[in-house]
Amino acid sequence: MSDLRELYQEVILDHYKNPRNFGELSPCDCKAHGNNPLCGDKIAVYVTLEGNKVSKVQFQGEGCAISTASASLMTDALVGKTREEAESIFSSFHKLVTGEPLSSEQTEGLGKLAVFEGVQEFPLRVKCASLCWHTVKAALSGQEDSVTTE
């Protein structure tokens, strides 16, 4: 299990140091801003849609390693997904980081996002890992107010 934990840490550090899909996406179909006042994480998420499917997701902002890595992995996970599929992935991810039981189908659907399973051991980090998810959910639903983890 130690080797798996080390691999997860490597993936998180890689996405923190080299975030994928980082930067403003313009033009975009929807965007939202998020803030985690406890940690100081701030994020903007930009989404381009083709019909009901996410065609591109980018983010920018500043945050801790967990927040940045989560946003980076999220952007990869959501491309090509419908709004409903994105909502389902968000639900599964939230269960993962909060320690709620997941079905095998939900676990498989997370793919690389499973690296955040250890976050459940650190309750304050759950907000760091889930900030980008709450923000993209707000963007996809057209919410204009800034999202906060408080």
Residue, then its C-alpha position, 0 to 999 in steps of 0.5 A: m500500500s505504501d507504493l500506491r500512496e507514493l504513486y498517488q503523491e507523485v501524480i498530485l505533485d506532478h499536476y501541481k507543478n505542471p498543471r494541465n489546461f491552466g490559463e484563461l479560456s476565451p471565448c468560453d460558454c460559461k465560467a465561475h469563480g471559487n474561493n477557499p478562505l481557509c486555505g487561500d485557494k482562488i480559482a476561475v473555471y472556464v468551460t466551452l460546450e458543444g451542445n450538451k458536452v464539455s469540449k474544453v475546460q481550463f482553470q486559472g488561479e492560485g492554490c495549494a498543491i491539492s487544489t491545483a492538482s485537483a483542478s488539473l485532473m478535473t479538466d482532463a476528466l470532464v472533456g467529452k462528458t455531458r453535463e449529467e456525466a460531469e455531475s455524476i463524476f462530481s458526486s463520485f469524487h465528493k464521496l471519495v474525498t469525504g470517505e462515503p462508500l462508492s460502488s465499483e462503477q463509481t470508483e471505475g468512473l473516477g479513473k486518475l481522480a482516485v489519487f485523491e482518496g487519501v484526502q479523506e484522512f485530512p478533513l480540511r483538505v477536502k475543501c481544497a480538493s473539491l473547490c474546483w468541482h464546486t466551481v465547475k458545477a456553478a459554471l455549468s449551471g450558470q451561477e454568477d455568484s462566487v463559489t465558496t467552501e464556507 
